[in-house]
Amino acid sequence: MMNCQQATRLISESQEHDLSWSKKVALKMHLMMCSGCKNFSLQIPFLSQAMKAYAKGFDERDDEDGKP
């Protein structure tokens, strides 16, 4: 059985690349039983988008100031 530390690592990895079939199944099983990891898996895409938007806004602000 997968523990929460392993599950959160796989959730994070899944943002970067596709997981193997066996890892996906093990993760889905864990998420069905663990509400904390399920919540984490739902928050990660939002956090990723927020950080990308922040970085984009930061880059645009730098361009307006003329400073790197």
Jmol script that loads the backbone (N, CA, C; Angstrom):
load data "model"
ATOM      1  N   MET A   1       0.840  -1.188   0.000  1.00  0.00           N
ATOM      2  CA  MET A   1       0.000   0.000   0.000  1.00  0.00           C
ATOM      3  C   MET A   1       0.878   1.243   0.000  1.00  0.00           C
ATOM      4  N   MET A   2       0.519   2.195  -0.823  1.00  0.00           N
ATOM      5  CA  MET A   2       1.253   3.440  -0.947  1.00  0.00           C
ATOM      6  C   MET A   2       0.985   4.335   0.262  1.00  0.00           C
ATOM      7  N   ASN A   3       2.014   5.031   0.747  1.00  0.00           N
ATOM      8  CA  ASN A   3       1.805   5.977   1.831  1.00  0.00           C
ATOM      9  C   ASN A   3       1.638   7.395   1.259  1.00  0.00           C
ATOM     10  N   CYS A   4       1.310   8.338   2.124  1.00  0.00           N
ATOM     11  CA  CYS A   4       1.024   9.703   1.668  1.00  0.00           C
ATOM     12  C   CYS A   4       2.246  10.389   1.059  1.00  0.00           C
ATOM     13  N   GLN A   5       3.419  10.128   1.601  1.00  0.00           N
ATOM     14  CA  GLN A   5       4.629  10.728   1.054  1.00  0.00           C
ATOM     15  C   GLN A   5       4.856  10.252  -0.384  1.00  0.00           C
ATOM     16  N   GLN A   6       4.678   8.960  -0.626  1.00  0.00           N
ATOM     17  CA  GLN A   6       4.825   8.428  -1.981  1.00  0.00           C
ATOM     18  C   GLN A   6       3.751   9.002  -2.902  1.00  0.00           C
ATOM     19  N   ALA A   7       2.530   9.118  -2.395  1.00  0.00           N
ATOM     20  CA  ALA A   7       1.427   9.626  -3.207  1.00  0.00           C
ATOM     21  C   ALA A   7       1.664  11.071  -3.620  1.00  0.00           C
ATOM     22  N   THR A   8       2.075  11.914  -2.675  1.00  0.00           N
ATOM     23  CA  THR A   8       2.299  13.321  -3.019  1.00  0.00           C
ATOM     24  C   THR A   8       3.457  13.471  -3.999  1.00  0.00           C
ATOM     25  N   ARG A   9       4.465  12.606  -3.868  1.00  0.00           N
ATOM     26  CA  ARG A   9       5.575  12.644  -4.827  1.00  0.00           C
ATOM     27  C   ARG A   9       5.074  12.307  -6.229  1.00  0.00           C
ATOM     28  N   LEU A  10       4.235  11.266  -6.336  1.00  0.00           N
ATOM     29  CA  LEU A  10       3.696  10.881  -7.639  1.00  0.00           C
ATOM     30  C   LEU A  10       2.758  11.949  -8.195  1.00  0.00           C
ATOM     31  N   ILE A  11       1.988  12.577  -7.340  1.00  0.00           N
ATOM     32  CA  ILE A  11       1.099  13.655  -7.795  1.00  0.00           C
ATOM     33  C   ILE A  11       1.932  14.773  -8.411  1.00  0.00           C
ATOM     34  N   SER A  12       3.006  15.135  -7.734  1.00  0.00           N
ATOM     35  CA  SER A  12       3.897  16.176  -8.256  1.00  0.00           C
ATOM     36  C   SER A  12       4.563  15.733  -9.555  1.00  0.00           C
ATOM     37  N   GLU A  13       5.032  14.502  -9.599  1.00  0.00           N
ATOM     38  CA  GLU A  13       5.663  13.979 -10.815  1.00  0.00           C
ATOM     39  C   GLU A  13       4.693  13.973 -11.991  1.00  0.00           C
ATOM     40  N   SER A  14       3.428  13.687 -11.708  1.00  0.00           N
ATOM     41  CA  SER A  14       2.438  13.605 -12.789  1.00  0.00           C
ATOM     42  C   SER A  14       2.206  14.951 -13.470  1.00  0.00           C
ATOM     43  N   GLN A  15       2.603  16.043 -12.821  1.00  0.00           N
ATOM     44  CA  GLN A  15       2.500  17.359 -13.437  1.00  0.00           C
ATOM     45  C   GLN A  15       3.570  17.558 -14.510  1.00  0.00           C
ATOM     46  N   GLU A  16       4.651  16.816 -14.381  1.00  0.00           N
ATOM     47  CA  GLU A  16       5.782  16.949 -15.304  1.00  0.00           C
ATOM     48  C   GLU A  16       5.761  15.925 -16.442  1.00  0.00           C
ATOM     49  N   HIS A  17       5.287  14.717 -16.148  1.00  0.00           N
ATOM     50  CA  HIS A  17       5.267  13.666 -17.168  1.00  0.00           C
ATOM     51  C   HIS A  17       4.213  12.630 -16.811  1.00  0.00           C
ATOM     52  N   ASP A  18       3.864  11.796 -17.800  1.00  0.00           N
ATOM     53  CA  ASP A  18       2.887  10.739 -17.574  1.00  0.00           C
ATOM     54  C   ASP A  18       3.478   9.649 -16.683  1.00  0.00           C
ATOM     55  N   LEU A  19       2.638   9.151 -15.789  1.00  0.00           N
ATOM     56  CA  LEU A  19       3.057   8.056 -14.921  1.00  0.00           C
ATOM     57  C   LEU A  19       2.802   6.721 -15.613  1.00  0.00           C
ATOM     58  N   SER A  20       3.525   5.708 -15.188  1.00  0.00           N
ATOM     59  CA  SER A  20       3.280   4.368 -15.716  1.00  0.00           C
ATOM     60  C   SER A  20       1.903   3.905 -15.274  1.00  0.00           C
ATOM     61  N   TRP A  21       1.385   2.909 -15.967  1.00  0.00           N
ATOM     62  CA  TRP A  21       0.057   2.394 -15.653  1.00  0.00           C
ATOM     63  C   TRP A  21      -0.017   1.922 -14.208  1.00  0.00           C
ATOM     64  N   SER A  22       0.998   1.209 -13.763  1.00  0.00           N
ATOM     65  CA  SER A  22       0.986   0.665 -12.398  1.00  0.00           C
ATOM     66  C   SER A  22       1.024   1.786 -11.348  1.00  0.00           C
ATOM     67  N   LYS A  23       1.785   2.833 -11.606  1.00  0.00           N
ATOM     68  CA  LYS A  23       1.823   3.963 -10.679  1.00  0.00           C
ATOM     69  C   LYS A  23       0.490   4.703 -10.656  1.00  0.00           C
ATOM     70  N   LYS A  24      -0.126   4.853 -11.828  1.00  0.00           N
ATOM     71  CA  LYS A  24      -1.437   5.515 -11.890  1.00  0.00           C
ATOM     72  C   LYS A  24      -2.477   4.750 -11.083  1.00  0.00           C
ATOM     73  N   VAL A  25      -2.481   3.434 -11.232  1.00  0.00           N
ATOM     74  CA  VAL A  25      -3.452   2.604 -10.512  1.00  0.00           C
ATOM     75  C   VAL A  25      -3.212   2.695  -9.009  1.00  0.00           C
ATOM     76  N   ALA A  26      -1.959   2.571  -8.594  1.00  0.00           N
ATOM     77  CA  ALA A  26      -1.640   2.644  -7.164  1.00  0.00           C
ATOM     78  C   ALA A  26      -2.026   4.009  -6.596  1.00  0.00           C
ATOM     79  N   LEU A  27      -1.768   5.062  -7.351  1.00  0.00           N
ATOM     80  CA  LEU A  27      -2.116   6.408  -6.896  1.00  0.00           C
ATOM     81  C   LEU A  27      -3.626   6.576  -6.800  1.00  0.00           C
ATOM     82  N   LYS A  28      -4.357   6.110  -7.800  1.00  0.00           N
ATOM     83  CA  LYS A  28      -5.815   6.213  -7.763  1.00  0.00           C
ATOM     84  C   LYS A  28      -6.396   5.465  -6.566  1.00  0.00           C
ATOM     85  N   MET A  29      -5.840   4.304  -6.256  1.00  0.00           N
ATOM     86  CA  MET A  29      -6.300   3.544  -5.096  1.00  0.00           C
ATOM     87  C   MET A  29      -6.068   4.341  -3.809  1.00  0.00           C
ATOM     88  N   HIS A  30      -4.905   4.939  -3.697  1.00  0.00           N
ATOM     89  CA  HIS A  30      -4.595   5.731  -2.510  1.00  0.00           C
ATOM     90  C   HIS A  30      -5.535   6.932  -2.413  1.00  0.00           C
ATOM     91  N   LEU A  31      -5.761   7.603  -3.535  1.00  0.00           N
ATOM     92  CA  LEU A  31      -6.609   8.801  -3.523  1.00  0.00           C
ATOM     93  C   LEU A  31      -8.055   8.482  -3.160  1.00  0.00           C
ATOM     94  N   MET A  32      -8.502   7.261  -3.462  1.00  0.00           N
ATOM     95  CA  MET A  32      -9.868   6.871  -3.089  1.00  0.00           C
ATOM     96  C   MET A  32     -10.005   6.723  -1.577  1.00  0.00           C
ATOM     97  N   MET A  33      -8.900   6.466  -0.899  1.00  0.00           N
ATOM     98  CA  MET A  33      -8.961   6.221   0.542  1.00  0.00           C
ATOM     99  C   MET A  33      -8.437   7.377   1.383  1.00  0.00           C
ATOM    100  N   CYS A  34      -7.754   8.334   0.780  1.00  0.00           N
ATOM    101  CA  CYS A  34      -7.090   9.385   1.548  1.00  0.00           C
ATOM    102  C   CYS A  34      -7.581  10.761   1.110  1.00  0.00           C
ATOM    103  N   SER A  35      -8.386  11.386   1.932  1.00  0.00           N
ATOM    104  CA  SER A  35      -8.950  12.688   1.568  1.00  0.00           C
ATOM    105  C   SER A  35      -7.883  13.781   1.535  1.00  0.00           C
ATOM    106  N   GLY A  36      -6.857  13.673   2.374  1.00  0.00           N
ATOM    107  CA  GLY A  36      -5.793  14.678   2.365  1.00  0.00           C
ATOM    108  C   GLY A  36      -5.030  14.695   1.049  1.00  0.00           C
ATOM    109  N   CYS A  37      -4.655  13.528   0.582  1.00  0.00           N
ATOM    110  CA  CYS A  37      -3.943  13.440  -0.701  1.00  0.00           C
ATOM    111  C   CYS A  37      -4.862  13.797  -1.867  1.00  0.00           C
ATOM    112  N   LYS A  38      -6.129  13.447  -1.756  1.00  0.00           N
ATOM    113  CA  LYS A  38      -7.097  13.811  -2.790  1.00  0.00           C
ATOM    114  C   LYS A  38      -7.175  15.332  -2.896  1.00  0.00           C
ATOM    115  N   ASN A  39      -7.263  16.012  -1.759  1.00  0.00           N
ATOM    116  CA  ASN A  39      -7.295  17.476  -1.758  1.00  0.00           C
ATOM    117  C   ASN A  39      -6.012  18.047  -2.346  1.00  0.00           C
ATOM    118  N   PHE A  40      -4.878  17.465  -1.978  1.00  0.00           N
ATOM    119  CA  PHE A  40      -3.594  17.906  -2.514  1.00  0.00           C
ATOM    120  C   PHE A  40      -3.578  17.772  -4.037  1.00  0.00           C
ATOM    121  N   SER A  41      -4.091  16.644  -4.538  1.00  0.00           N
ATOM    122  CA  SER A  41      -4.096  16.406  -5.991  1.00  0.00           C
ATOM    123  C   SER A  41      -4.979  17.415  -6.726  1.00  0.00           C
ATOM    124  N   LEU A  42      -6.000  17.927  -6.052  1.00  0.00           N
ATOM    125  CA  LEU A  42      -6.871  18.927  -6.662  1.00  0.00           C
ATOM    126  C   LEU A  42      -6.273  20.332  -6.587  1.00  0.00           C
ATOM    127  N   GLN A  43      -5.419  20.581  -5.609  1.00  0.00           N
ATOM    128  CA  GLN A  43      -4.812  21.895  -5.436  1.00  0.00           C
ATOM    129  C   GLN A  43      -3.584  22.109  -6.306  1.00  0.00           C
ATOM    130  N   ILE A  44      -2.861  21.051  -6.608  1.00  0.00           N
ATOM    131  CA  ILE A  44      -1.612  21.171  -7.366  1.00  0.00           C
ATOM    132  C   ILE A  44      -1.801  21.855  -8.733  1.00  0.00           C
ATOM    133  N   PRO A  45      -2.794  21.469  -9.543  1.00  0.00           N
ATOM    134  CA  PRO A  45      -2.952  22.165 -10.830  1.00  0.00           C
ATOM    135  C   PRO A  45      -3.240  23.658 -10.648  1.00  0.00           C
ATOM    136  N   PHE A  46      -4.048  24.015  -9.659  1.00  0.00           N
ATOM    137  CA  PHE A  46      -4.330  25.420  -9.393  1.00  0.00           C
ATOM    138  C   PHE A  46      -3.054  26.169  -9.004  1.00  0.00           C
ATOM    139  N   LEU A  47      -2.263  25.584  -8.114  1.00  0.00           N
ATOM    140  CA  LEU A  47      -1.021  26.229  -7.691  1.00  0.00           C
ATOM    141  C   LEU A  47      -0.054  26.393  -8.859  1.00  0.00           C
ATOM    142  N   SER A  48       0.010  25.399  -9.706  1.00  0.00           N
ATOM    143  CA  SER A  48       0.878  25.469 -10.877  1.00  0.00           C
ATOM    144  C   SER A  48       0.457  26.611 -11.807  1.00  0.00           C
ATOM    145  N   GLN A  49      -0.840  26.717 -12.070  1.00  0.00           N
ATOM    146  CA  GLN A  49      -1.343  27.791 -12.919  1.00  0.00           C
ATOM    147  C   GLN A  49      -1.117  29.156 -12.281  1.00  0.00           C
ATOM    148  N   ALA A  50      -1.330  29.244 -10.976  1.00  0.00           N
ATOM    149  CA  ALA A  50      -1.128  30.512 -10.272  1.00  0.00           C
ATOM    150  C   ALA A  50       0.328  30.954 -10.354  1.00  0.00           C
ATOM    151  N   MET A  51       1.250  30.028 -10.168  1.00  0.00           N
ATOM    152  CA  MET A  51       2.669  30.375 -10.238  1.00  0.00           C
ATOM    153  C   MET A  51       3.089  30.779 -11.648  1.00  0.00           C
ATOM    154  N   LYS A  52       2.529  30.115 -12.655  1.00  0.00           N
ATOM    155  CA  LYS A  52       2.831  30.496 -14.035  1.00  0.00           C
ATOM    156  C   LYS A  52       2.297  31.886 -14.336  1.00  0.00           C
ATOM    157  N   ALA A  53       1.095  32.181 -13.868  1.00  0.00           N
ATOM    158  CA  ALA A  53       0.505  33.509 -14.084  1.00  0.00           C
ATOM    159  C   ALA A  53       1.320  34.572 -13.352  1.00  0.00           C
ATOM    160  N   TYR A  54       1.739  34.268 -12.144  1.00  0.00           N
ATOM    161  CA  TYR A  54       2.562  35.199 -11.375  1.00  0.00           C
ATOM    162  C   TYR A  54       3.882  35.457 -12.099  1.00  0.00           C
ATOM    163  N   ALA A  55       4.520  34.388 -12.557  1.00  0.00           N
ATOM    164  CA  ALA A  55       5.800  34.532 -13.256  1.00  0.00           C
ATOM    165  C   ALA A  55       5.622  35.340 -14.535  1.00  0.00           C
ATOM    166  N   LYS A  56       4.533  35.113 -15.244  1.00  0.00           N
ATOM    167  CA  LYS A  56       4.275  35.863 -16.475  1.00  0.00           C
ATOM    168  C   LYS A  56       4.068  37.341 -16.151  1.00  0.00           C
ATOM    169  N   GLY A  57       3.295  37.629 -15.131  1.00  0.00           N
ATOM    170  CA  GLY A  57       3.074  39.018 -14.721  1.00  0.00           C
ATOM    171  C   GLY A  57       4.354  39.671 -14.251  1.00  0.00           C
ATOM    172  N   PHE A  58       5.191  38.923 -13.553  1.00  0.00           N
ATOM    173  CA  PHE A  58       6.472  39.430 -13.088  1.00  0.00           C
ATOM    174  C   PHE A  58       7.354  39.769 -14.278  1.00  0.00           C
ATOM    175  N   ASP A  59       7.386  38.896 -15.297  1.00  0.00           N
ATOM    176  CA  ASP A  59       8.178  39.142 -16.502  1.00  0.00           C
ATOM    177  C   ASP A  59       7.664  40.365 -17.248  1.00  0.00           C
ATOM    178  N   GLU A  60       6.343  40.500 -17.360  1.00  0.00           N
ATOM    179  CA  GLU A  60       5.770  41.650 -18.063  1.00  0.00           C
ATOM    180  C   GLU A  60       6.070  42.936 -17.313  1.00  0.00           C
ATOM    181  N   ARG A  61       6.024  42.906 -16.001  1.00  0.00           N
ATOM    182  CA  ARG A  61       6.324  44.086 -15.199  1.00  0.00           C
ATOM    183  C   ARG A  61       7.777  44.484 -15.398  1.00  0.00           C
ATOM    184  N   ASP A  62       8.681  43.532 -15.456  1.00  0.00           N
ATOM    185  CA  ASP A  62      10.094  43.816 -15.685  1.00  0.00           C
ATOM    186  C   ASP A  62      10.296  44.457 -17.042  1.00  0.00           C
ATOM    187  N   ASP A  63       9.575  43.967 -18.051  1.00  0.00           N
ATOM    188  CA  ASP A  63       9.689  44.531 -19.392  1.00  0.00           C
ATOM    189  C   ASP A  63       9.238  45.989 -19.414  1.00  0.00           C
ATOM    190  N   GLU A  64       8.196  46.332 -18.676  1.00  0.00           N
ATOM    191  CA  GLU A  64       7.704  47.708 -18.626  1.00  0.00           C
ATOM    192  C   GLU A  64       8.691  48.627 -17.939  1.00  0.00           C
ATOM    193  N   ASP A  65       9.354  48.152 -16.910  1.00  0.00           N
ATOM    194  CA  ASP A  65      10.325  48.955 -16.174  1.00  0.00           C
ATOM    195  C   ASP A  65      11.638  49.094 -16.940  1.00  0.00           C
ATOM    196  N   GLY A  66      11.824  48.175 -17.888  1.00  0.00           N
ATOM    197  CA  GLY A  66      13.071  48.176 -18.624  1.00  0.00           C
ATOM    198  C   GLY A  66      14.217  47.550 -17.862  1.00  0.00           C
ATOM    199  N   LYS A  67      13.877  46.880 -16.761  1.00  0.00           N
ATOM    200  CA  LYS A  67      14.896  46.223 -15.953  1.00  0.00           C
ATOM    201  C   LYS A  67      14.708  44.726 -16.022  1.00  0.00           C
ATOM    202  N   PRO A  68      15.774  43.960 -15.986  1.00  0.00           N
ATOM    203  CA  PRO A  68      15.643  42.493 -15.995  1.00  0.00           C
ATOM    204  C   PRO A  68      15.120  41.934 -14.702  1.00  0.00           C
TER     205      PRO A  68
END
end "model"
wireframe off; spacefill off
backbone 0.3
color backbone group
